[in-house]
């Protein structure tokens, strides 16, 4: 099925460990995004990539890095995990919003990360 | 924060009733979207309304946008138990590229 695939679905890390969250989309979208969702906070943008080869910081980029590997894949890396990074992480993709083909974001199913 | 704010935070209605939730935002926008999130799942796009539009319909959904008041409303008519979910508005502020900022959501419970 076409869409956004995130891996892993669940992860438990110890403080200080590193990991990479993977995201891939097969809709040929130009833009990709990483959000985190915390109770009572809604979704907050961590990083985004407007197009292949570009990345930009969102609202809450500290402690994260990203790589737009190609048009399909956009990964999020935690270099030294902290308990404050316990959250649900969502990847999303979209066409450029001014495009005639724009119909909003398509989200992955999320990664539930716990840092102990 | 550039997030919108949904109101109410939680809403409980009987099946068949209409549900209205509101979104207020702070800065001028290109467009506004509404998303639904079922428990434990990713968000699903419902409807997009551009800044030059005042009302849009999609099935049982009706969205209005008042740019002078910086607010939007989502109306779900003839609600069903399957509409139980959290609903989020997302705004694309002017001059901020292609990214959207999400509100904190309205949790809707439809009682069969």
Interface residues (C-beta under 8 A of the other chain):
Chain A: X4 X31 X33 X35 X40 X41 X42 X43 X44 X45 X48 X50 X56 X58 X59 X90 X92 X94 X96 X97 X102 X103 X104 X105 X106 X107 X108 X109 X110
Chain B: X1 X2 X3 X30 X31 X33 X35 X40 X41 X42 X43 X44 X45 X48 X88 X90 X92 X97 X98 X99 X100 X101 X102 X103 X104 X105
